[in-house]
Amino acid sequence: MNRVVIVSASVGAGHDGAARELARRLTDRGHSVDIHDYLDMLPGSMGKALGAAYLRQLLAVPRSWDVLLHMLQRSRAFAALVCLLFSVTSRRMRRVVESADLVVSTHPLPSQTLSRLRRKGRVTAPVVTYLTDMSVHRLWVAPHVDLHIALHEVAAEQARRLGARRIVVTGPAVGPAFRPAANAAERLRAREKFGLPAEGRLALVAAGSWGVGDIADTARDIAETGVATPVILCGQNETLRRSLGHGIALGWIDDMPTLMRACDVVVQNAGGLSSLEALATGLPVLTYRCLAGHGRTNAAALDEAGLVPWIRDEDGLAAALTAEPTAALLSSTCPSVALDAEMSRGEPVRARRPRRRVALAAASTVAVLWLATVGVSLAVAGGFQSVGPASRRGGAVYVLVAVDSTKPMSQRTINKLAAANGAAAVSTTVLRAQPETVRALAKAGVTIVNAADGAPYETGVFTGRASIGQVATGVAAVTGRSPRLMVSNGELDAIDVGIVAMHRERIIVPAATVHCGAAMGRGMKGVILVESTGDCDLDATLDALAAMAHRHSVREASIEELSA
């Protein structure tokens, strides 16, 4: 009997789900298998904090994942620095994999740690990375990993371009319970189990174990097509389940195979394990309103592979919901066969002496860079001084008008903005040119929001940062009250957040920006930033927003709610 150690990471359910299925298959083949969580190997409570911050980041500043993935793909040095930061897990990792005959990783970070240990000869067993995603970023490919297992040739080719030496394409690690319904009677019993309608087409909206993404908008769009009833899988997100206004909302479900057999199509946003499970169940799958970062890269890879079409707008949704299942072009090779073969060819590696001083200096540099850049995104996403686009989940719209500096705002418009519980974004230019307008807005009860230097609502090295304080003190001087919120496009660093915290403000990242006079999008929620100019009819735009809110039963709320 061989001993196999599988290392996953509890950030979402996909990595852990693949680890459990690999363990089941290897156990059936007579091996002893242990599964370990990489986050538990981090010092103290850092693992739990990192997992929670990852979720917060997806909710509050999802666009930061696009930036992070772009940096990883473009910069080997940045990827190396990130890996070095996580080398603090090396000692615990060595203890976990000691005496193992094979080590399997289902997450990029443990793969990188194992690669370093393999290079130094501190792990002598073969190391295999199981690529759980269809898209492969730089951290997935570790130079001293013995084998990478890919789900499709599209993923394999991406891994090759990043330097993977040996790659095997196998079928996905999906349990045997995920199979098509045997007949109509079985499908009907599945619907009865979950209290679903016996008739009609059901679209299962899968949002992962955390229920993240534009789920409410997805459910609304599906319902408005009239071709399917959305069944929303909210996972552990009880707030989402209670706030949904369309479709059938479900909480955490243990019996996913039966639920999938009860439905006719799956709509997903991340391209993870749920997509592969749905394909194994024989259902058509489509990507819609995908998550930033890995959600978009997975959507592109699944689309390229011909497995899951990426529906990029509402116009193609109805046709996709009624499409026939795709003939899944996936390998029939079991991944456990490839793992068995790797155990039989394992070659010992001679130990090398570590360069402790160099590693310590590099790790210190990484820590500073991480805290000043990516760490700030995690802090803001975790709720530090921030309210992100996730405010749209509250079922309310918060109107924020960027005050025009070229002409005063009429008292009629000010009163209309106050009646709509609206807020006014005030920049340094507005303070200098229109102090009376700012004073009149505050007197009418309109909340004043710090806009620093104004559009595009990001800070520069010097002037943009100084303007945060200039607006804060200027508004206090004009109105007698300091602003409690600052609007930003989300491009922040440690200095920005520090200045905002010093002025006791919170950061808001608009869910959408509309130009005065432009058509309103359907079902807009969260903070809506209205860019006004001197020649536009701001009154008409405010009326259009009010009509949109009334039409979609969305509450026009005061932005002051977000400063609590």
C-alpha positions as CSV (number, residue, x, y, z in Angstrom):
1,M,0.0,0.0,0.0
2,N,1.4,3.4,-1.0
3,R,0.8,6.6,1.0
4,V,-0.5,9.5,-1.0
5,V,-0.8,13.1,0.5
6,I,-3.1,15.5,-1.2
7,V,-2.8,19.2,-0.4
8,S,-5.7,21.5,-1.2
9,A,-6.7,25.0,-0.1
10,S,-10.2,25.9,1.3
11,V,-10.8,29.0,-0.9
12,G,-14.1,28.0,-2.5
13,A,-15.2,24.4,-2.9
14,G,-13.6,23.5,-6.2
15,H,-10.1,22.7,-5.0
16,D,-11.4,20.7,-2.1
17,G,-14.0,18.9,-4.2
18,A,-11.3,17.8,-6.7
19,A,-9.1,16.7,-3.7
20,R,-11.9,14.6,-2.2
21,E,-12.7,12.8,-5.5
22,L,-9.0,12.1,-6.2
23,A,-8.7,10.7,-2.7
24,R,-11.8,8.4,-3.3
25,R,-10.4,7.1,-6.5
26,L,-6.9,6.5,-5.1
27,T,-8.4,4.7,-2.1
28,D,-10.4,2.5,-4.4
29,R,-7.1,1.5,-6.0
30,G,-5.7,0.4,-2.6
31,H,-3.7,3.4,-1.6
32,S,-3.7,5.2,1.8
33,V,-4.7,8.9,1.3
34,D,-4.5,11.9,3.6
35,I,-5.9,15.4,2.6
36,H,-4.5,18.6,4.1
37,D,-5.5,22.2,3.9
38,Y,-2.7,24.5,2.8
39,L,-4.2,27.4,4.8
40,D,-3.7,25.4,8.0
41,M,0.0,25.5,7.3
42,L,0.2,29.3,7.4
43,P,1.3,30.8,10.7
44,G,-1.3,31.5,13.4
45,S,-4.7,32.5,12.1
46,M,-3.3,33.8,8.8
47,G,-4.9,31.0,6.9
48,K,-8.4,31.8,8.1
49,A,-7.8,35.5,7.6
50,L,-6.6,35.0,4.0
51,G,-9.6,32.9,3.1
52,A,-12.0,35.5,4.6
53,A,-10.1,38.3,2.8
54,Y,-10.4,36.4,-0.5
55,L,-14.1,36.3,-0.2
56,R,-14.4,39.9,0.8
57,Q,-12.2,40.9,-2.1
58,L,-14.5,39.0,-4.6
59,L,-17.5,40.9,-3.1
60,A,-16.0,44.4,-2.7
61,V,-13.3,44.9,-5.3
62,P,-13.6,42.0,-7.8
63,R,-11.7,44.0,-10.5
64,S,-8.5,43.7,-8.4
65,W,-8.4,40.0,-9.4
66,D,-8.1,41.1,-13.0
67,V,-5.2,43.3,-12.1
68,L,-3.5,40.6,-10.0
69,L,-3.8,37.9,-12.7
70,H,-2.5,40.4,-15.3
71,M,0.5,41.1,-13.1
72,L,1.1,37.4,-12.5
73,Q,1.0,36.6,-16.3
74,R,3.2,39.5,-17.3
75,S,5.8,39.4,-14.6
76,R,7.9,36.4,-13.6
77,A,9.5,38.5,-10.9
78,F,6.1,39.3,-9.3
79,A,5.1,35.7,-9.4
80,A,8.4,34.7,-7.8
81,L,7.9,37.2,-5.0
82,V,4.4,36.0,-4.2
83,C,5.7,32.4,-4.0
84,L,8.5,33.4,-1.8
85,L,6.1,35.1,0.6
86,F,4.3,31.8,1.1
87,S,7.6,29.9,1.7
88,V,6.7,30.3,5.4
89,T,4.7,27.1,5.0
90,S,7.8,25.0,4.1
91,R,8.5,23.6,7.5
92,R,4.9,22.4,8.1
93,M,4.6,21.1,4.5
94,R,7.7,19.0,5.1
95,R,6.2,17.4,8.1
96,V,2.9,16.7,6.3
97,V,4.5,15.0,3.3
98,E,7.2,13.1,5.2
99,S,7.3,9.4,4.1
100,A,4.7,10.0,1.4
101,D,5.1,8.0,-1.9
102,L,3.3,10.6,-3.9
103,V,2.2,14.2,-3.2
104,V,-0.7,15.8,-5.2
105,S,-1.6,19.5,-5.1
106,T,-5.0,20.9,-6.2
107,H,-4.1,24.5,-5.7
108,P,-1.3,26.7,-7.1
109,L,0.2,27.9,-3.8
110,P,1.0,24.5,-2.3
111,S,2.4,23.5,-5.8
112,Q,4.9,26.4,-5.6
113,T,5.9,25.5,-2.0
114,L,6.3,21.8,-2.9
115,S,8.4,22.8,-6.0
116,R,10.8,24.7,-3.8
117,L,11.1,21.8,-1.4
118,R,11.5,19.4,-4.3
119,R,14.3,21.5,-5.7
120,K,16.2,21.5,-2.4
121,G,15.7,17.7,-2.0
122,R,13.6,18.1,1.1
123,V,10.7,16.4,-0.6
124,T,11.8,13.2,-2.4
125,A,8.4,11.8,-3.4
126,P,7.1,12.7,-6.9
127,V,4.9,15.9,-6.8
128,V,1.9,16.2,-9.1
129,T,-0.2,19.3,-9.7
130,Y,-3.8,18.6,-10.6
131,L,-5.1,21.7,-12.6
132,T,-8.6,22.2,-11.3
133,D,-9.3,25.1,-13.7
134,M,-9.5,25.2,-17.5
135,S,-7.4,28.4,-17.6
136,V,-3.8,28.2,-16.2
137,H,-2.0,31.2,-14.8
138,R,1.7,31.5,-13.9
139,L,1.4,30.3,-10.3
140,W,-0.2,27.0,-11.4
141,V,3.1,26.0,-13.2
142,A,5.9,25.2,-10.7
143,P,9.2,24.4,-12.3
144,H,10.2,21.4,-10.1
145,V,6.8,19.7,-10.0
146,D,7.2,16.3,-11.7
147,L,3.8,16.2,-13.6
148,H,0.9,18.5,-14.3
149,I,-2.5,16.9,-15.0
150,A,-4.8,19.1,-17.2
151,L,-8.5,18.7,-17.9
152,H,-8.3,19.5,-21.6
153,E,-5.7,20.2,-24.3
154,V,-6.6,24.0,-24.0
155,A,-5.4,24.0,-20.4
156,A,-2.4,21.8,-21.3
157,E,-1.3,24.2,-24.0
158,Q,-1.5,27.2,-21.6
159,A,0.6,25.2,-19.1
160,R,3.2,24.4,-21.8
161,R,3.5,28.1,-22.7
162,L,4.2,28.8,-19.0
163,G,7.0,26.3,-18.9
164,A,5.4,23.0,-17.7
165,R,7.7,20.1,-18.6
166,R,5.5,17.0,-18.4
167,I,1.7,17.3,-18.9
168,V,-1.0,14.6,-19.1
169,V,-4.6,15.3,-20.1
170,T,-7.2,13.2,-18.2
171,G,-10.9,13.4,-17.5
172,P,-12.1,15.6,-14.6
173,A,-12.2,14.5,-11.0
174,V,-16.0,14.4,-10.8
175,G,-17.9,11.8,-8.6
176,P,-20.0,9.0,-10.2
177,A,-23.1,10.5,-8.6
178,F,-23.1,13.2,-11.2
179,R,-24.9,11.3,-14.1
180,P,-27.9,12.1,-16.3
181,A,-31.4,11.3,-15.1
182,A,-32.4,7.7,-16.1
183,N,-35.8,8.8,-17.2
184,A,-38.5,11.5,-16.7
185,A,-39.8,9.9,-13.5
186,E,-36.4,10.3,-11.9
187,R,-36.2,13.9,-12.9
188,L,-39.7,14.5,-11.4
189,R,-38.7,12.8,-8.1
190,A,-35.7,15.1,-8.0
191,R,-37.9,18.2,-8.4
192,E,-40.2,17.0,-5.7
193,K,-37.3,16.5,-3.3
194,F,-36.4,20.2,-3.5
195,G,-39.9,21.6,-3.9
196,L,-39.4,22.7,-7.5
197,P,-42.2,23.1,-10.1
198,A,-43.0,19.8,-11.9
199,E,-43.5,21.6,-15.2
200,G,-41.4,24.1,-17.1
201,R,-37.7,24.6,-17.8
202,L,-35.5,25.2,-14.8
203,A,-32.1,27.0,-15.0
204,L,-29.8,26.3,-12.1
205,V,-27.7,29.4,-11.3
206,A,-24.5,28.2,-9.7
207,A,-22.5,30.8,-7.8
208,G,-20.1,28.5,-5.9
209,S,-20.1,27.8,-2.2
210,W,-19.9,31.5,-1.3
211,G,-22.7,32.7,-3.6
212,V,-20.6,35.5,-5.2
213,G,-21.1,37.5,-8.4
214,D,-23.9,39.4,-10.1
215,I,-26.3,36.7,-9.0
216,A,-29.4,38.8,-8.5
217,D,-29.0,40.4,-12.0
218,T,-28.4,37.0,-13.5
219,A,-31.6,35.6,-11.9
220,R,-33.6,38.7,-13.1
221,D,-32.2,38.4,-16.7
222,I,-33.1,34.7,-16.9
223,A,-36.6,35.3,-15.5
224,E,-37.2,38.2,-18.0
225,T,-36.4,35.9,-21.0
226,G,-39.6,33.9,-20.1
227,V,-38.0,30.6,-21.3
228,A,-36.8,29.3,-17.9
229,T,-37.3,29.7,-14.2
230,P,-34.1,30.5,-12.3
231,V,-33.2,28.2,-9.4
232,I,-30.5,30.1,-7.6
233,L,-27.9,28.2,-5.5
234,C,-26.8,30.7,-2.9
235,G,-24.5,28.4,-1.0
236,Q,-23.5,29.9,2.4
237,N,-24.6,33.4,1.4
238,E,-27.8,33.8,3.4
239,T,-27.9,37.5,2.7
240,L,-28.2,36.8,-1.0
241,R,-30.9,34.2,-0.5
242,R,-33.1,36.5,1.5
243,S,-32.6,39.5,-0.9
244,L,-33.4,37.8,-4.3
245,G,-36.4,39.1,-6.0
246,H,-36.6,36.6,-8.9
247,G,-36.7,32.8,-9.2
248,I,-36.4,30.1,-6.5
249,A,-33.6,30.7,-4.0
250,L,-31.9,27.7,-2.3
251,G,-29.3,27.8,0.5
252,W,-26.6,25.2,1.0
253,I,-27.3,21.9,-0.8
254,D,-25.6,18.7,0.1
255,D,-27.1,16.6,-2.7
256,M,-25.9,18.5,-5.7
257,P,-26.2,15.5,-8.1
258,T,-29.9,15.2,-7.5
259,L,-30.4,18.9,-7.8
260,M,-28.7,19.0,-11.1
261,R,-30.8,16.2,-12.4
262,A,-33.9,18.2,-11.4
263,C,-32.8,21.1,-13.7
264,D,-32.5,21.6,-17.5
265,V,-29.6,24.0,-17.8
266,V,-26.8,25.3,-15.6
267,V,-25.7,29.0,-15.6
268,Q,-22.4,29.6,-13.9
269,N,-20.0,32.5,-13.5
270,A,-16.6,31.0,-12.4
271,G,-15.9,28.0,-14.6
272,G,-15.0,25.8,-11.7
273,L,-16.0,22.4,-10.5
274,S,-19.8,23.0,-10.9
275,S,-19.3,23.3,-14.7
276,L,-17.6,19.9,-14.9
277,E,-20.3,18.4,-12.7
278,A,-23.0,19.7,-14.9
279,L,-21.4,18.4,-18.0
280,A,-21.1,15.0,-16.4
281,T,-24.8,15.2,-15.6
282,G,-25.5,15.7,-19.3
283,L,-26.8,19.3,-18.9
284,P,-26.1,22.2,-21.2
285,V,-23.9,24.8,-19.4
286,L,-23.3,28.4,-20.1
287,T,-21.2,31.2,-18.6
288,Y,-23.0,34.5,-17.9
289,R,-22.0,37.6,-15.9
290,C,-18.7,35.9,-15.0
291,L,-16.5,36.8,-12.1
292,A,-13.5,39.0,-12.6
293,G,-10.1,37.4,-12.8
294,H,-10.2,33.6,-12.9
295,G,-13.9,33.8,-13.8
296,R,-13.2,35.6,-17.1
297,T,-10.1,33.5,-18.0
298,N,-12.0,30.2,-17.3
299,A,-14.9,31.5,-19.3
300,A,-12.6,32.1,-22.3
301,A,-10.9,28.7,-22.0
302,L,-14.2,26.8,-21.7
303,D,-15.5,28.6,-24.7
304,E,-12.4,27.9,-26.7
305,A,-12.6,24.2,-25.8
306,G,-16.2,24.1,-27.1
307,L,-17.5,22.9,-23.7
308,V,-19.3,25.9,-22.3
309,P,-20.4,28.9,-24.4
310,W,-19.7,32.4,-22.9
311,I,-22.8,34.5,-23.2
312,R,-21.6,38.1,-23.0
313,D,-24.9,40.0,-23.1
314,E,-28.6,39.6,-22.5
315,D,-29.4,39.3,-26.3
316,G,-28.0,35.8,-26.5
317,L,-29.3,34.5,-23.2
318,A,-32.7,33.2,-24.3
319,A,-31.3,31.1,-27.1
320,A,-28.5,29.7,-24.9
321,L,-31.0,28.7,-22.2
322,T,-32.9,26.5,-24.7
323,A,-29.8,25.0,-26.4
324,E,-29.1,21.3,-26.5
325,P,-26.3,19.9,-24.3
326,T,-22.8,20.1,-25.7
327,A,-21.1,16.8,-26.6
328,A,-18.4,17.2,-24.0
329,L,-15.0,16.6,-25.6
330,L,-13.2,15.4,-22.4
331,S,-10.7,12.7,-22.0
332,S,-11.9,9.3,-20.7
333,T,-8.6,8.6,-18.9
334,C,-9.0,8.5,-15.1
335,P,-6.6,10.9,-13.3
336,S,-5.8,8.1,-10.8
337,V,-4.2,6.1,-13.6
338,A,-1.8,8.9,-14.3
339,L,-1.1,9.2,-10.5
340,D,-0.4,5.5,-10.2
341,A,2.0,5.7,-13.1
342,E,3.9,8.6,-11.5
343,M,4.4,6.7,-8.3
344,S,6.1,3.9,-10.2
345,R,8.6,6.3,-11.9
346,G,9.4,8.5,-8.8
347,E,13.1,9.5,-8.8
348,P,14.9,10.7,-5.6
349,V,16.3,14.2,-5.6
350,R,19.6,15.1,-3.9
351,A,19.3,17.7,-1.2
352,R,20.7,21.2,-1.6
353,R,21.8,23.6,1.1
354,P,19.4,26.5,1.5
355,R,20.5,30.1,1.2
356,R,18.9,31.4,4.3
357,R,20.1,35.0,4.3
358,V,19.1,35.6,0.7
359,A,15.7,34.0,1.3
360,L,15.1,36.1,4.4
361,A,16.0,39.4,2.7
362,A,13.9,38.5,-0.3
363,A,10.9,37.5,1.9
364,S,11.2,40.8,3.7
365,T,11.1,42.7,0.5
366,V,8.1,40.7,-0.7
367,A,6.2,41.4,2.5
368,V,6.6,45.1,2.1
369,L,5.6,45.1,-1.5
370,W,2.7,42.8,-0.8
371,L,1.3,44.9,2.0
372,A,1.7,48.1,0.0
373,T,-0.1,46.8,-3.1
374,V,-2.0,43.5,-3.1
375,G,-2.3,43.5,0.7
376,V,-4.2,46.8,0.4
377,S,-6.7,45.3,-2.0
378,L,-7.3,42.5,0.5
379,A,-7.7,45.0,3.3
380,V,-10.1,47.2,1.4
381,A,-12.0,44.0,0.3
382,G,-12.1,42.9,3.9
383,G,-14.1,46.0,4.8
384,F,-11.3,48.3,6.0
385,Q,-12.6,51.8,5.3
386,S,-14.5,50.5,2.2
387,V,-17.9,49.8,0.6
388,G,-17.6,48.2,-2.8
389,P,-19.9,47.3,-5.6
390,A,-21.3,44.5,-3.4
391,S,-23.6,47.3,-2.0
392,R,-25.9,46.4,-5.0
393,R,-26.9,43.3,-3.1
394,G,-28.9,45.3,-0.6
395,G,-31.8,45.8,-3.1
396,A,-31.3,49.5,-3.1
397,V,-30.0,52.2,-5.4
398,Y,-27.8,55.0,-4.1
399,V,-27.7,58.0,-6.4
400,L,-24.4,59.9,-6.4
401,V,-24.1,63.0,-8.7
402,A,-20.7,64.4,-9.6
403,V,-21.2,68.1,-9.3
404,D,-20.3,70.1,-12.4
405,S,-17.7,72.9,-11.7
406,T,-18.7,75.0,-14.7
407,K,-22.1,76.3,-13.5
408,P,-24.1,76.4,-10.3
409,M,-26.7,73.7,-9.6
410,S,-30.2,75.2,-9.6
411,Q,-32.2,75.0,-6.3
412,R,-34.8,73.0,-8.2
413,T,-32.3,70.3,-9.0
414,I,-30.9,70.4,-5.5
415,N,-34.3,69.8,-4.1
416,K,-35.0,67.0,-6.5
417,L,-31.7,65.4,-5.6
418,A,-32.5,65.7,-1.9
419,A,-36.0,64.2,-2.5
420,A,-34.3,61.2,-4.1
421,N,-32.0,60.7,-1.1
422,G,-29.2,61.5,-3.4
423,A,-25.6,62.5,-2.7
424,A,-23.2,64.9,-4.3
425,A,-19.6,64.1,-5.2
426,V,-17.5,67.2,-4.7
427,S,-13.9,67.7,-6.0
428,T,-11.3,70.3,-5.3
429,T,-12.3,72.1,-8.5
430,V,-16.0,72.3,-7.5
431,L,-15.0,73.6,-4.0
432,R,-13.0,76.4,-5.6
433,A,-15.5,77.3,-8.3
434,Q,-18.9,76.5,-6.7
435,P,-18.7,76.8,-2.9
436,E,-22.3,78.2,-2.7
437,T,-23.6,75.2,-4.6
438,V,-21.8,72.9,-2.1
439,R,-23.3,74.9,0.8
440,A,-26.8,74.8,-0.7
441,L,-26.6,71.0,-1.2
442,A,-25.6,70.4,2.4
443,K,-28.3,72.8,3.6
444,A,-30.9,70.8,1.6
445,G,-29.8,67.6,3.3
446,V,-27.8,66.2,0.4
447,T,-24.9,64.1,1.5
448,I,-21.5,65.4,0.4
449,V,-19.0,62.8,-0.8
450,N,-15.3,63.5,-1.2
451,A,-14.3,63.2,-4.9
452,A,-10.7,64.3,-4.4
453,D,-9.5,65.5,-7.9
454,G,-12.7,64.2,-9.6
455,A,-12.9,61.9,-12.6
456,P,-11.5,59.3,-13.1
457,Y,-11.5,59.1,-9.3
458,E,-8.0,57.8,-8.8
459,T,-5.1,59.3,-7.0
460,G,-1.7,60.3,-8.5
461,V,1.6,60.3,-6.8
462,F,1.3,63.7,-5.2
463,T,-1.7,65.9,-6.2
464,G,-4.4,63.3,-6.1
465,R,-3.5,62.3,-2.6
466,A,-3.2,65.8,-1.3
467,S,-6.7,66.6,-2.7
468,I,-8.3,63.9,-0.5
469,G,-7.4,66.1,2.5
470,Q,-8.1,69.4,0.7
471,V,-11.7,68.3,0.0
472,A,-12.2,66.9,3.5
473,T,-11.1,70.2,5.2
474,G,-12.7,72.4,2.5
475,V,-16.2,70.7,2.8
476,A,-16.0,71.0,6.6
477,A,-15.2,74.7,6.3
478,V,-18.1,75.4,3.8
479,T,-20.8,73.2,5.3
480,G,-19.7,72.7,8.9
481,R,-19.5,68.9,8.5
482,S,-16.7,66.7,7.2
483,P,-17.6,64.1,4.5
484,R,-17.8,60.5,5.7
485,L,-17.4,58.9,2.3
486,M,-14.9,59.1,-0.6
487,V,-15.6,57.9,-4.1
488,S,-12.9,55.9,-5.9
489,N,-12.6,53.7,-9.0
490,G,-10.9,51.1,-6.8
491,E,-7.3,51.8,-7.8
492,L,-5.8,52.3,-4.4
493,D,-2.6,51.7,-2.5
494,A,-1.5,51.8,1.1
495,I,-0.9,55.6,1.2
496,D,-4.4,56.3,-0.2
497,V,-6.1,54.1,2.3
498,G,-4.1,55.6,5.1
499,I,-5.1,59.1,4.2
500,V,-8.7,58.2,3.9
501,A,-8.6,56.5,7.3
502,M,-6.9,59.5,8.8
503,H,-9.9,61.6,7.7
504,R,-12.3,59.0,9.1
505,E,-13.9,58.4,5.7
506,R,-14.9,55.1,4.0
507,I,-14.3,54.4,0.3
508,I,-17.1,53.7,-2.0
509,V,-16.6,52.1,-5.4
510,P,-19.6,52.7,-7.7
511,A,-21.4,49.7,-9.1
512,A,-22.1,51.7,-12.3
513,T,-21.3,55.1,-13.9
514,V,-23.8,56.8,-16.2
515,H,-23.5,60.0,-18.1
516,C,-26.2,62.7,-17.6
517,G,-28.8,62.2,-20.3
518,A,-27.8,58.6,-21.1
519,A,-30.3,55.7,-21.1
520,M,-30.6,53.9,-17.8
521,G,-29.5,50.2,-17.6
522,R,-32.1,47.6,-16.5
523,G,-32.2,46.8,-12.8
524,M,-29.3,49.0,-11.8
525,K,-28.5,48.6,-8.1
526,G,-25.8,49.8,-5.7
527,V,-24.0,53.2,-5.9
528,I,-24.9,54.8,-9.3
529,L,-22.5,57.6,-10.1
530,V,-24.0,60.2,-12.5
531,E,-21.5,62.3,-14.4
532,S,-23.1,65.7,-15.0
533,T,-22.0,68.5,-17.4
534,G,-23.1,72.0,-17.8
535,D,-25.3,71.4,-20.9
536,C,-27.1,68.2,-19.7
537,D,-30.6,67.9,-18.2
538,L,-29.8,66.6,-14.7
539,D,-33.4,66.8,-13.6
540,A,-34.4,64.4,-16.5
541,T,-31.7,62.0,-15.5
542,L,-32.8,62.0,-11.9
543,D,-36.4,61.4,-13.0
544,A,-35.2,58.5,-15.2
545,L,-33.4,56.9,-12.3
546,A,-36.4,57.3,-10.1
547,A,-38.6,55.7,-12.8
548,M,-36.1,52.8,-13.2
549,A,-36.1,52.2,-9.4
550,H,-39.9,52.2,-9.3
551,R,-40.2,49.9,-12.3
552,H,-37.9,47.3,-10.8
553,S,-39.1,47.8,-7.2
554,V,-35.7,49.1,-6.1
555,R,-35.5,51.4,-3.1
556,E,-33.9,54.8,-3.5
557,A,-31.8,54.9,-0.3
558,S,-29.5,57.4,1.3
559,I,-25.9,56.9,0.7
560,E,-25.4,57.7,4.4
561,E,-26.4,54.1,5.1
562,L,-23.0,53.0,3.7
563,S,-21.0,55.2,6.0
564,A,-22.1,53.2,9.1
